[in-house]
């Protein structure tokens, strides 16, 4: 176990180095034009409709469409995802299958601009209606069980979510995005995608390695917890900066 944890830690360091190199070359240091990003978000570009059509006016996602929260997730992460979508490294299914085409409408600078804008949307949270989702027939996990995974992992199988994504998934820029207060349906879908490897744009296969050890119950439990996870550490209201 000790050897595996050392190996995992070394993998994290290597991923951080790799991602930082990509970030400096492509994402830049928050060098997006927020005004142009807002224009794309609210008006669209080319055949791509306004981003707000699916992701909501304030960028907090749409549960019914499985569209994720984009607001304040972390600038480098959003640029990377748009670039991966545009260049074929991420090919979503379902309603998200249109995203590669939409991302291809954006130039590299447009991607930086849009990412800068959505990362500036530090608006009031619009959290998942877990009771409503459950009433609609979709399985919803038990938050207390998900909290144990998020904070402590599963012994011998899965490391804690906070090991990479920070306390309650509040993000660790520039490598690890915010996953706390992300839409429940999106979290469930992505964990399934990582597990079956239909999504494979994670540095060093880190999320695939984690997700393959999660059961269906583990996935809905951790998603239920993260969807409502508070950003502040008990006794410390400081929230890490995600705009780097």
C-alpha positions as CSV (number, residue, x, y, z in Angstrom):
1,X,0.0,0.0,0.0
2,X,2.8,2.4,0.9
3,X,4.6,1.7,-2.4
4,X,1.4,2.3,-4.4
5,X,0.7,5.6,-2.6
6,X,4.3,6.7,-3.3
7,X,3.8,5.7,-7.0
8,X,0.5,7.6,-7.1
9,X,2.1,10.7,-5.6
10,X,4.8,10.6,-8.2
11,X,2.1,10.3,-10.8
12,X,0.5,13.5,-9.5
13,X,3.7,15.4,-9.6
14,X,4.4,14.2,-13.2
15,X,0.8,15.2,-14.2
16,X,1.2,18.6,-12.6
17,X,4.4,19.1,-14.6
18,X,2.9,18.0,-17.8
19,X,-0.3,20.0,-17.4
20,X,1.6,23.1,-16.4
21,X,3.6,22.9,-19.6
22,X,0.4,22.6,-21.6
23,X,-1.2,25.4,-19.6
24,X,1.7,27.8,-20.4
25,X,1.7,27.0,-24.1
26,X,-2.1,26.9,-24.8
27,X,-4.1,28.3,-21.8
28,X,-1.8,31.2,-20.9
29,X,-1.9,33.0,-17.7
30,X,-5.5,34.2,-17.7
31,X,-4.9,36.2,-20.9
32,X,-8.5,35.9,-22.2
33,X,-10.7,38.8,-23.2
34,X,-13.7,38.6,-20.9
35,X,-15.8,40.8,-23.1
36,X,-15.4,38.6,-26.1
37,X,-15.9,35.5,-23.9
38,X,-19.2,37.0,-22.7
39,X,-20.3,37.6,-26.3
40,X,-19.6,34.0,-27.2
41,X,-21.4,32.8,-24.1
42,X,-24.5,34.9,-24.7
43,X,-24.6,35.0,-28.5
44,X,-22.7,32.0,-29.7
45,X,-20.3,31.8,-32.7
46,X,-20.7,30.2,-36.1
47,X,-23.0,27.2,-35.9
48,X,-22.5,27.1,-32.1
49,X,-25.4,28.5,-30.2
50,X,-25.0,30.6,-27.0
51,X,-23.3,28.5,-24.3
52,X,-26.0,29.8,-21.9
53,X,-28.6,27.8,-23.9
54,X,-27.4,24.6,-22.2
55,X,-25.2,25.8,-19.4
56,X,-27.6,28.4,-18.0
57,X,-27.5,32.2,-17.8
58,X,-25.1,32.1,-14.9
59,X,-23.1,29.1,-16.1
60,X,-24.4,26.7,-13.4
61,X,-25.5,24.0,-15.8
62,X,-28.7,22.3,-16.6
63,X,-29.6,19.0,-14.9
64,X,-32.1,17.7,-17.4
65,X,-29.5,18.0,-20.2
66,X,-26.6,16.7,-18.2
67,X,-24.9,20.0,-19.0
68,X,-22.2,20.8,-16.3
69,X,-21.6,23.9,-14.3
70,X,-18.9,26.0,-16.0
71,X,-18.9,29.0,-13.6
72,X,-15.7,29.5,-11.7
73,X,-14.3,25.9,-12.3
74,X,-10.8,27.0,-13.1
75,X,-9.5,28.8,-16.2
76,X,-6.8,26.3,-17.3
77,X,-9.2,23.4,-17.0
78,X,-11.9,25.0,-19.2
79,X,-9.4,25.9,-21.9
80,X,-8.1,22.4,-21.9
81,X,-11.5,20.8,-22.2
82,X,-12.5,23.2,-25.1
83,X,-9.2,22.4,-26.8
84,X,-9.6,18.6,-26.3
85,X,-13.2,18.8,-27.7
86,X,-12.1,20.8,-30.7
87,X,-9.1,18.5,-31.4
88,X,-10.9,15.2,-30.9
89,X,-9.4,14.1,-27.6
90,X,-12.8,14.2,-25.9
91,X,-15.9,12.9,-27.7
92,X,-18.9,13.0,-25.4
93,X,-22.1,11.0,-26.0
94,X,-25.7,12.0,-25.5
95,X,-26.6,15.7,-25.6
96,X,-22.9,16.5,-25.2
97,X,-22.1,14.9,-28.5
98,X,-22.5,18.3,-30.2
99,X,-19.7,19.8,-28.2
100,X,-16.8,18.9,-30.5
101,X,-18.5,20.7,-33.4
102,X,-19.3,23.7,-31.2
103,X,-15.7,23.9,-29.9
104,X,-14.4,23.8,-33.4
105,X,-16.1,27.1,-34.1
106,X,-13.7,28.7,-31.6
107,X,-10.2,29.9,-32.3
108,X,-7.5,29.3,-29.6
109,X,-8.0,32.9,-28.5
110,X,-11.8,32.4,-28.4
111,X,-11.3,29.5,-26.1
112,X,-9.2,31.6,-23.8
113,X,-11.7,34.4,-23.9
114,X,-14.7,32.1,-23.1
115,X,-12.8,30.4,-20.3
116,X,-11.8,33.7,-18.8
117,X,-15.5,34.8,-18.9
118,X,-17.0,31.7,-17.4
119,X,-14.3,31.5,-14.7
120,X,-15.3,35.1,-13.7
121,X,-18.9,34.0,-13.0
122,X,-18.7,33.8,-9.2
123,X,-22.5,33.9,-8.9
124,X,-24.9,32.5,-6.4
125,X,-24.8,28.7,-6.5
126,X,-27.6,26.9,-8.3
127,X,-27.2,23.5,-6.7
128,X,-28.8,20.2,-7.9
129,X,-32.3,19.5,-6.6
130,X,-31.5,16.0,-5.3
131,X,-35.0,15.4,-4.0
132,X,-36.5,16.4,-7.3
133,X,-34.0,14.1,-9.2
134,X,-34.9,11.2,-6.9
135,X,-38.7,11.9,-7.4
136,X,-38.1,11.8,-11.1
137,X,-36.9,8.2,-10.9
138,X,-33.1,8.7,-11.1
139,X,-31.1,7.0,-8.3
140,X,-29.6,9.4,-5.8
141,X,-26.9,8.3,-3.4
142,X,-26.5,8.8,0.3
143,X,-24.4,11.9,1.1
144,X,-22.8,10.6,4.3
145,X,-21.3,7.7,2.4
146,X,-20.1,10.0,-0.4
147,X,-18.5,12.2,2.2
148,X,-16.4,9.3,3.4
149,X,-15.1,8.8,-0.1
150,X,-14.5,12.5,-0.9
151,X,-12.6,13.0,2.3
152,X,-11.0,9.7,3.1
153,X,-11.3,7.4,0.0
154,X,-11.9,3.7,0.1
155,X,-9.1,1.8,1.9
156,X,-7.0,-0.2,-0.6
157,X,-9.1,0.8,-3.6
158,X,-9.6,4.6,-4.0
159,X,-7.8,7.6,-2.8
160,X,-9.8,10.5,-1.4
161,X,-11.2,13.0,-3.9
162,X,-9.6,15.8,-1.8
163,X,-6.2,14.3,-2.4
164,X,-6.2,16.0,-5.9
165,X,-9.3,18.2,-6.0
166,X,-8.9,19.9,-2.7
167,X,-11.2,20.0,0.3
168,X,-14.7,19.1,-0.8
169,X,-13.7,19.3,-4.4
170,X,-13.1,23.0,-4.4
171,X,-10.3,22.7,-6.9
172,X,-6.5,22.8,-7.1
173,X,-5.5,25.0,-10.1
174,X,-4.0,24.6,-12.6
175,X,-4.3,20.8,-12.8
176,X,-7.4,19.8,-10.9
177,X,-10.8,21.4,-11.5
178,X,-13.6,22.3,-9.1
179,X,-15.9,19.3,-8.7
180,X,-17.7,20.5,-5.6
181,X,-21.1,21.9,-6.3
182,X,-21.0,20.5,-9.8
183,X,-24.3,19.2,-11.2
184,X,-25.2,15.8,-9.8
185,X,-26.2,14.2,-13.1
186,X,-23.0,15.4,-14.8
187,X,-20.8,14.0,-12.0
188,X,-22.5,10.6,-12.2
189,X,-22.2,10.5,-16.0
190,X,-18.6,11.5,-16.0
191,X,-17.6,9.0,-13.3
192,X,-19.3,6.3,-15.4
193,X,-17.5,7.6,-18.5
194,X,-14.1,7.5,-16.8
195,X,-14.9,4.0,-15.5
196,X,-15.8,2.5,-18.9
197,X,-13.0,4.6,-20.6
198,X,-15.4,6.3,-23.0
199,X,-13.7,9.5,-21.7
200,X,-10.0,9.3,-21.8
201,X,-8.5,12.9,-21.7
202,X,-7.3,12.7,-18.1
203,X,-3.5,13.3,-17.6
204,X,-1.8,9.9,-17.1
205,X,-5.1,8.1,-16.9
206,X,-5.6,9.2,-13.3
207,X,-9.4,9.4,-13.3
208,X,-9.7,6.2,-15.2
209,X,-7.5,4.5,-12.6
210,X,-9.7,5.8,-9.8
211,X,-13.1,5.3,-11.4
212,X,-12.5,1.6,-12.3
213,X,-12.6,0.8,-8.6
214,X,-15.9,2.6,-7.9
215,X,-19.1,0.7,-7.8
216,X,-22.4,2.1,-9.0
217,X,-23.4,2.9,-5.4
218,X,-20.0,4.6,-4.8
219,X,-20.6,6.8,-7.8
220,X,-24.0,8.0,-6.8
221,X,-23.0,8.4,-3.2
222,X,-19.9,10.6,-3.9
223,X,-21.8,12.6,-6.6
224,X,-24.6,13.3,-4.1
225,X,-22.1,14.6,-1.6
226,X,-20.0,16.7,-4.0
227,X,-23.1,18.2,-5.6
228,X,-23.8,20.0,-2.2
229,X,-20.3,20.1,-0.7
230,X,-19.6,23.4,1.1
231,X,-16.5,25.2,-0.3
232,X,-15.2,26.4,3.1
233,X,-13.0,24.4,5.4
234,X,-14.5,24.3,8.9
235,X,-13.0,27.2,10.9
236,X,-11.5,28.7,7.7
237,X,-13.6,30.6,5.2
238,X,-10.7,31.0,2.8
239,X,-11.5,29.6,-0.6
240,X,-8.6,28.9,-3.0
241,X,-8.2,31.1,-6.0
242,X,-9.4,29.3,-9.2
243,X,-8.6,32.0,-11.7
244,X,-5.0,31.1,-12.2
